[in-house]
Amino acid sequence: MPTLAATATPTASLSGLLILALLFATLCYGVGCWIWPFGACRRCKGTGKRRSPFGRAFGLCRRCGGDGRRLRVGRRILNSLRETHDKGTH
């Protein structure tokens, strides 16, 4: 007669480990957005310039305004959460 043990299944521990890894990655990304809020503009690749249609002249990138940087998505979320918190406390 086989004995039955009341133990957790290995799939439950695997899903718990996956959730823990996801939380750790989210925390690391949040800290990265807090320390380095800007990333390179995708359109101009961080140069701040855009070429004219004929390729000889340069102009300022319209997306970043010639700065070459953009605010990261995670930093936008942090800023909106901070604004929501500040509006709620006043």
Distance bins in CASP14 RR format, pairs under 12 A and 6 or more apart:
PFRMAT RR
TARGET T0000
AUTHOR 0000-0000-0000
RMODE 2
METHOD distances of the structure
MODEL  1
7 13 0 0 0 0 0 1 0 0 0 0 0
8 14 0 0 0 0 0 1 0 0 0 0 0
8 15 0 0 0 0 0 1 0 0 0 0 0
8 16 0 0 0 0 0 1 0 0 0 0 0
9 15 0 0 0 0 1 0 0 0 0 0 0
9 16 0 0 0 0 0 1 0 0 0 0 0
10 16 0 0 0 0 0 1 0 0 0 0 0
10 17 0 0 0 0 0 1 0 0 0 0 0
11 17 0 0 0 0 0 1 0 0 0 0 0
11 18 0 0 0 0 0 1 0 0 0 0 0
12 18 0 0 0 0 0 1 0 0 0 0 0
12 19 0 0 0 0 0 1 0 0 0 0 0
13 19 0 0 0 0 0 1 0 0 0 0 0
13 20 0 0 0 0 0 1 0 0 0 0 0
14 20 0 0 0 0 0 1 0 0 0 0 0
14 21 0 0 0 0 0 1 0 0 0 0 0
15 21 0 0 0 0 0 1 0 0 0 0 0
15 22 0 0 0 0 0 1 0 0 0 0 0
16 22 0 0 0 0 1 0 0 0 0 0 0
16 23 0 0 0 0 1 0 0 0 0 0 0
16 24 0 0 0 0 0 1 0 0 0 0 0
17 23 0 0 0 0 0 1 0 0 0 0 0
17 24 0 0 0 0 0 1 0 0 0 0 0
18 24 0 0 0 0 0 1 0 0 0 0 0
18 25 0 0 0 0 0 1 0 0 0 0 0
19 25 0 0 0 0 0 1 0 0 0 0 0
19 26 0 0 0 0 0 1 0 0 0 0 0
20 26 0 0 0 0 0 1 0 0 0 0 0
20 27 0 0 0 0 0 1 0 0 0 0 0
21 27 0 0 0 0 0 1 0 0 0 0 0
21 28 0 0 0 0 0 1 0 0 0 0 0
22 28 0 0 0 0 0 1 0 0 0 0 0
22 29 0 0 0 0 0 1 0 0 0 0 0
23 29 0 0 0 0 0 1 0 0 0 0 0
23 30 0 0 0 0 0 1 0 0 0 0 0
24 30 0 0 0 0 0 1 0 0 0 0 0
24 31 0 0 0 0 0 1 0 0 0 0 0
25 31 0 0 0 0 0 1 0 0 0 0 0
25 32 0 0 0 0 0 1 0 0 0 0 0
26 32 0 0 0 0 0 1 0 0 0 0 0
26 33 0 0 0 0 0 1 0 0 0 0 0
26 74 0 0 0 0 0 1 0 0 0 0 0
26 77 0 0 0 0 0 1 0 0 0 0 0
27 33 0 0 0 0 0 1 0 0 0 0 0
27 34 0 0 0 0 0 1 0 0 0 0 0
28 34 0 0 0 0 0 1 0 0 0 0 0
28 35 0 0 0 0 0 1 0 0 0 0 0
28 74 0 0 0 0 0 1 0 0 0 0 0
29 35 0 0 0 0 0 1 0 0 0 0 0
29 36 0 0 0 0 0 1 0 0 0 0 0
29 72 0 0 0 0 1 0 0 0 0 0 0
29 73 0 0 0 0 1 0 0 0 0 0 0
29 74 1 0 0 1 0 0 0 0 0 0 0
29 75 0 0 0 0 0 1 0 0 0 0 0
29 77 0 0 0 0 0 1 0 0 0 0 0
29 78 0 0 0 0 0 1 0 0 0 0 0
30 36 0 0 0 0 0 1 0 0 0 0 0
30 37 0 0 0 0 0 1 0 0 0 0 0
30 72 0 0 0 0 1 0 0 0 0 0 0
30 73 0 0 0 0 0 1 0 0 0 0 0
30 74 1 0 0 1 0 0 0 0 0 0 0
30 75 0 0 0 0 1 0 0 0 0 0 0
30 76 0 0 0 0 0 1 0 0 0 0 0
30 77 0 0 0 0 1 0 0 0 0 0 0
30 78 1 0 0 1 0 0 0 0 0 0 0
30 81 0 0 0 0 0 1 0 0 0 0 0
31 37 0 0 0 0 0 1 0 0 0 0 0
31 74 0 0 0 0 0 1 0 0 0 0 0
31 75 0 0 0 0 0 1 0 0 0 0 0
31 78 0 0 0 0 0 1 0 0 0 0 0
32 38 0 0 0 0 0 1 0 0 0 0 0
32 39 0 0 0 0 0 1 0 0 0 0 0
32 72 0 0 0 0 1 0 0 0 0 0 0
32 73 0 0 0 0 0 1 0 0 0 0 0
32 74 0 0 0 0 1 0 0 0 0 0 0
32 75 0 0 0 0 1 0 0 0 0 0 0
32 78 0 0 0 0 0 1 0 0 0 0 0
33 39 0 0 0 0 1 0 0 0 0 0 0
33 71 0 0 0 0 1 0 0 0 0 0 0
33 72 1 0 1 0 0 0 0 0 0 0 0
33 73 0 0 0 0 1 0 0 0 0 0 0
33 74 1 0 1 0 0 0 0 0 0 0 0
33 75 1 0 1 0 0 0 0 0 0 0 0
33 76 0 0 0 0 1 0 0 0 0 0 0
33 77 1 0 0 1 0 0 0 0 0 0 0
33 78 1 0 0 1 0 0 0 0 0 0 0
33 79 0 0 0 0 1 0 0 0 0 0 0
33 81 0 0 0 0 0 1 0 0 0 0 0
34 72 0 0 0 0 0 1 0 0 0 0 0
34 74 0 0 0 0 1 0 0 0 0 0 0
34 75 1 0 0 1 0 0 0 0 0 0 0
34 77 0 0 0 0 0 1 0 0 0 0 0
34 78 1 0 0 1 0 0 0 0 0 0 0
34 79 0 0 0 0 0 1 0 0 0 0 0
34 81 0 0 0 0 0 1 0 0 0 0 0
34 82 0 0 0 0 0 1 0 0 0 0 0
35 72 0 0 0 0 0 1 0 0 0 0 0
35 74 0 0 0 0 0 1 0 0 0 0 0
35 75 0 0 0 0 0 1 0 0 0 0 0
35 78 0 0 0 0 0 1 0 0 0 0 0
36 69 0 0 0 0 0 1 0 0 0 0 0
36 71 0 0 0 0 0 1 0 0 0 0 0
36 72 1 0 0 1 0 0 0 0 0 0 0
36 74 0 0 0 0 0 1 0 0 0 0 0
36 75 0 0 0 0 1 0 0 0 0 0 0
37 69 0 0 0 0 1 0 0 0 0 0 0
37 70 0 0 0 0 1 0 0 0 0 0 0
37 71 1 0 0 1 0 0 0 0 0 0 0
37 72 1 0 0 1 0 0 0 0 0 0 0
37 73 0 0 0 0 0 1 0 0 0 0 0
37 74 0 0 0 0 1 0 0 0 0 0 0
37 75 1 0 1 0 0 0 0 0 0 0 0
37 76 0 0 0 0 1 0 0 0 0 0 0
37 77 0 0 0 0 0 1 0 0 0 0 0
37 78 0 0 0 0 1 0 0 0 0 0 0
37 79 0 0 0 0 1 0 0 0 0 0 0
38 46 0 0 0 0 0 1 0 0 0 0 0
38 64 0 0 0 0 1 0 0 0 0 0 0
38 67 0 0 0 0 1 0 0 0 0 0 0
38 68 0 0 0 0 1 0 0 0 0 0 0
38 69 1 0 1 0 0 0 0 0 0 0 0
38 70 1 0 0 1 0 0 0 0 0 0 0
38 71 1 0 0 1 0 0 0 0 0 0 0
38 72 1 0 0 1 0 0 0 0 0 0 0
38 73 0 0 0 0 0 1 0 0 0 0 0
38 74 0 0 0 0 0 1 0 0 0 0 0
38 75 1 0 0 1 0 0 0 0 0 0 0
38 76 0 0 0 0 0 1 0 0 0 0 0
39 45 0 0 0 0 0 1 0 0 0 0 0
39 46 0 0 0 0 1 0 0 0 0 0 0
39 64 0 0 0 0 1 0 0 0 0 0 0
39 67 0 0 0 0 0 1 0 0 0 0 0
39 68 0 0 0 0 1 0 0 0 0 0 0
39 69 1 0 1 0 0 0 0 0 0 0 0
39 70 1 0 1 0 0 0 0 0 0 0 0
39 71 1 0 0 1 0 0 0 0 0 0 0
39 72 1 0 1 0 0 0 0 0 0 0 0
39 73 0 0 0 0 0 1 0 0 0 0 0
39 74 0 0 0 0 0 1 0 0 0 0 0
39 75 0 0 0 0 1 0 0 0 0 0 0
39 76 0 0 0 0 0 1 0 0 0 0 0
40 46 1 0 1 0 0 0 0 0 0 0 0
40 47 0 0 0 0 1 0 0 0 0 0 0
40 48 0 0 0 0 1 0 0 0 0 0 0
40 61 0 0 0 0 0 1 0 0 0 0 0
40 63 0 0 0 0 0 1 0 0 0 0 0
40 64 0 0 0 0 1 0 0 0 0 0 0
40 66 0 0 0 0 0 1 0 0 0 0 0
40 67 0 0 0 0 0 1 0 0 0 0 0
40 68 1 0 0 1 0 0 0 0 0 0 0
40 69 1 0 0 1 0 0 0 0 0 0 0
40 70 1 0 0 1 0 0 0 0 0 0 0
40 71 0 0 0 0 0 1 0 0 0 0 0
40 72 0 0 0 0 0 1 0 0 0 0 0
41 47 0 0 0 0 1 0 0 0 0 0 0
41 48 1 0 0 1 0 0 0 0 0 0 0
41 49 0 0 0 0 0 1 0 0 0 0 0
41 50 0 0 0 0 1 0 0 0 0 0 0
41 60 0 0 0 0 0 1 0 0 0 0 0
41 61 1 0 0 1 0 0 0 0 0 0 0
41 62 0 0 0 0 0 1 0 0 0 0 0
41 63 1 0 1 0 0 0 0 0 0 0 0
41 64 1 1 0 0 0 0 0 0 0 0 0
41 65 0 0 0 0 1 0 0 0 0 0 0
41 66 0 0 0 0 1 0 0 0 0 0 0
41 67 1 0 0 1 0 0 0 0 0 0 0
41 68 1 0 1 0 0 0 0 0 0 0 0
41 69 1 0 0 1 0 0 0 0 0 0 0
41 70 1 0 1 0 0 0 0 0 0 0 0
41 71 0 0 0 0 0 1 0 0 0 0 0
41 72 0 0 0 0 0 1 0 0 0 0 0
42 48 0 0 0 0 0 1 0 0 0 0 0
42 61 0 0 0 0 0 1 0 0 0 0 0
42 63 1 0 0 1 0 0 0 0 0 0 0
42 64 0 0 0 0 1 0 0 0 0 0 0
42 68 0 0 0 0 1 0 0 0 0 0 0
42 69 0 0 0 0 0 1 0 0 0 0 0
42 70 1 0 0 1 0 0 0 0 0 0 0
42 72 0 0 0 0 0 1 0 0 0 0 0
42 73 0 0 0 0 0 1 0 0 0 0 0
43 49 0 0 0 0 0 1 0 0 0 0 0
43 50 1 0 0 1 0 0 0 0 0 0 0
43 51 0 0 0 0 0 1 0 0 0 0 0
43 60 0 0 0 0 0 1 0 0 0 0 0
43 61 1 0 1 0 0 0 0 0 0 0 0
43 62 1 0 0 1 0 0 0 0 0 0 0
43 63 1 0 1 0 0 0 0 0 0 0 0
43 64 1 0 0 1 0 0 0 0 0 0 0
43 65 0 0 0 0 0 1 0 0 0 0 0
43 66 0 0 0 0 0 1 0 0 0 0 0
43 67 0 0 0 0 0 1 0 0 0 0 0
43 68 0 0 0 0 1 0 0 0 0 0 0
43 69 0 0 0 0 0 1 0 0 0 0 0
43 70 0 0 0 0 1 0 0 0 0 0 0
44 50 1 0 1 0 0 0 0 0 0 0 0
44 51 0 0 0 0 1 0 0 0 0 0 0
44 58 0 0 0 0 0 1 0 0 0 0 0
44 59 0 0 0 0 1 0 0 0 0 0 0
44 60 0 0 0 0 1 0 0 0 0 0 0
44 61 1 1 0 0 0 0 0 0 0 0 0
44 62 0 0 0 0 1 0 0 0 0 0 0
44 63 1 0 0 1 0 0 0 0 0 0 0
44 64 1 0 0 1 0 0 0 0 0 0 0
44 65 0 0 0 0 1 0 0 0 0 0 0
44 66 1 0 0 1 0 0 0 0 0 0 0
44 67 0 0 0 0 1 0 0 0 0 0 0
44 68 1 0 1 0 0 0 0 0 0 0 0
44 69 0 0 0 0 0 1 0 0 0 0 0
44 70 0 0 0 0 1 0 0 0 0 0 0
45 51 0 0 0 0 0 1 0 0 0 0 0
45 61 0 0 0 0 1 0 0 0 0 0 0
45 63 0 0 0 0 0 1 0 0 0 0 0
45 64 0 0 0 0 0 1 0 0 0 0 0
45 68 0 0 0 0 1 0 0 0 0 0 0
45 69 0 0 0 0 0 1 0 0 0 0 0
45 70 0 0 0 0 0 1 0 0 0 0 0
46 61 0 0 0 0 1 0 0 0 0 0 0
46 63 0 0 0 0 0 1 0 0 0 0 0
46 64 1 0 0 1 0 0 0 0 0 0 0
46 65 0 0 0 0 0 1 0 0 0 0 0
46 66 0 0 0 0 1 0 0 0 0 0 0
46 67 0 0 0 0 1 0 0 0 0 0 0
46 68 1 0 1 0 0 0 0 0 0 0 0
46 69 1 0 0 1 0 0 0 0 0 0 0
46 70 0 0 0 0 1 0 0 0 0 0 0
47 58 0 0 0 0 1 0 0 0 0 0 0
47 59 0 0 0 0 0 1 0 0 0 0 0
47 60 0 0 0 0 0 1 0 0 0 0 0
47 61 1 0 0 1 0 0 0 0 0 0 0
47 63 0 0 0 0 0 1 0 0 0 0 0
47 64 0 0 0 0 1 0 0 0 0 0 0
47 65 0 0 0 0 0 1 0 0 0 0 0
47 66 0 0 0 0 1 0 0 0 0 0 0
47 67 0 0 0 0 0 1 0 0 0 0 0
47 68 1 0 0 1 0 0 0 0 0 0 0
47 69 0 0 0 0 0 1 0 0 0 0 0
48 58 0 0 0 0 1 0 0 0 0 0 0
48 59 0 0 0 0 1 0 0 0 0 0 0
48 60 1 0 0 1 0 0 0 0 0 0 0
48 61 1 0 1 0 0 0 0 0 0 0 0
48 62 0 0 0 0 1 0 0 0 0 0 0
48 63 0 0 0 0 1 0 0 0 0 0 0
48 64 1 0 1 0 0 0 0 0 0 0 0
48 65 1 0 0 1 0 0 0 0 0 0 0
48 66 1 1 0 0 0 0 0 0 0 0 0
48 67 1 0 0 1 0 0 0 0 0 0 0
48 68 1 0 1 0 0 0 0 0 0 0 0
48 69 0 0 0 0 1 0 0 0 0 0 0
48 70 0 0 0 0 0 1 0 0 0 0 0
49 55 0 0 0 0 0 1 0 0 0 0 0
49 57 0 0 0 0 1 0 0 0 0 0 0
49 58 1 0 1 0 0 0 0 0 0 0 0
49 59 1 0 1 0 0 0 0 0 0 0 0
49 60 1 0 0 1 0 0 0 0 0 0 0
49 61 1 0 0 1 0 0 0 0 0 0 0
49 62 0 0 0 0 0 1 0 0 0 0 0
49 63 0 0 0 0 0 1 0 0 0 0 0
49 64 0 0 0 0 0 1 0 0 0 0 0
49 65 0 0 0 0 0 1 0 0 0 0 0
49 66 1 0 0 1 0 0 0 0 0 0 0
49 67 0 0 0 0 0 1 0 0 0 0 0
49 68 0 0 0 0 1 0 0 0 0 0 0
50 57 0 0 0 0 1 0 0 0 0 0 0
50 58 1 0 0 1 0 0 0 0 0 0 0
50 59 1 0 1 0 0 0 0 0 0 0 0
50 60 1 0 0 1 0 0 0 0 0 0 0
50 61 1 0 1 0 0 0 0 0 0 0 0
50 62 1 0 0 1 0 0 0 0 0 0 0
50 63 0 0 0 0 1 0 0 0 0 0 0
50 64 0 0 0 0 1 0 0 0 0 0 0
50 65 0 0 0 0 1 0 0 0 0 0 0
50 66 0 0 0 0 1 0 0 0 0 0 0
50 68 0 0 0 0 0 1 0 0 0 0 0
51 57 1 0 0 1 0 0 0 0 0 0 0
51 58 1 0 0 1 0 0 0 0 0 0 0
51 59 1 0 0 1 0 0 0 0 0 0 0
51 60 0 0 0 0 0 1 0 0 0 0 0
51 61 0 0 0 0 0 1 0 0 0 0 0
52 58 1 0 0 1 0 0 0 0 0 0 0
52 59 1 0 0 1 0 0 0 0 0 0 0
52 60 0 0 0 0 0 1 0 0 0 0 0
53 59 0 0 0 0 0 1 0 0 0 0 0
58 66 0 0 0 0 0 1 0 0 0 0 0
59 65 0 0 0 0 1 0 0 0 0 0 0
59 66 0 0 0 0 1 0 0 0 0 0 0
60 66 1 0 1 0 0 0 0 0 0 0 0
60 67 0 0 0 0 1 0 0 0 0 0 0
60 68 0 0 0 0 1 0 0 0 0 0 0
61 67 0 0 0 0 1 0 0 0 0 0 0
61 68 1 0 0 1 0 0 0 0 0 0 0
61 69 0 0 0 0 0 1 0 0 0 0 0
61 70 0 0 0 0 1 0 0 0 0 0 0
62 68 0 0 0 0 0 1 0 0 0 0 0
63 69 0 0 0 0 0 1 0 0 0 0 0
63 70 1 0 0 1 0 0 0 0 0 0 0
63 71 0 0 0 0 0 1 0 0 0 0 0
64 70 1 0 1 0 0 0 0 0 0 0 0
64 71 0 0 0 0 1 0 0 0 0 0 0
69 75 0 0 0 0 0 1 0 0 0 0 0
70 76 0 0 0 0 1 0 0 0 0 0 0
71 77 0 0 0 0 0 1 0 0 0 0 0
71 78 0 0 0 0 0 1 0 0 0 0 0
71 79 1 0 0 1 0 0 0 0 0 0 0
71 80 0 0 0 0 0 1 0 0 0 0 0
72 78 0 0 0 0 1 0 0 0 0 0 0
72 79 0 0 0 0 0 1 0 0 0 0 0
73 79 0 0 0 0 0 1 0 0 0 0 0
73 80 0 0 0 0 0 1 0 0 0 0 0
74 80 0 0 0 0 1 0 0 0 0 0 0
74 81 0 0 0 0 1 0 0 0 0 0 0
74 82 0 0 0 0 0 1 0 0 0 0 0
75 81 0 0 0 0 0 1 0 0 0 0 0
75 82 0 0 0 0 0 1 0 0 0 0 0
76 82 0 0 0 0 0 1 0 0 0 0 0
76 83 0 0 0 0 0 1 0 0 0 0 0
77 83 0 0 0 0 0 1 0 0 0 0 0
77 84 0 0 0 0 0 1 0 0 0 0 0
78 84 0 0 0 0 0 1 0 0 0 0 0
78 85 0 0 0 0 0 1 0 0 0 0 0
79 85 0 0 0 0 0 1 0 0 0 0 0
79 86 0 0 0 0 0 1 0 0 0 0 0
80 86 0 0 0 0 0 1 0 0 0 0 0
80 87 0 0 0 0 0 1 0 0 0 0 0
81 87 0 0 0 0 0 1 0 0 0 0 0
81 88 0 0 0 0 0 1 0 0 0 0 0
82 88 0 0 0 0 0 1 0 0 0 0 0
82 89 0 0 0 0 0 1 0 0 0 0 0
83 89 0 0 0 0 0 1 0 0 0 0 0
83 90 0 0 0 0 0 1 0 0 0 0 0
84 90 0 0 0 0 0 1 0 0 0 0 0
END
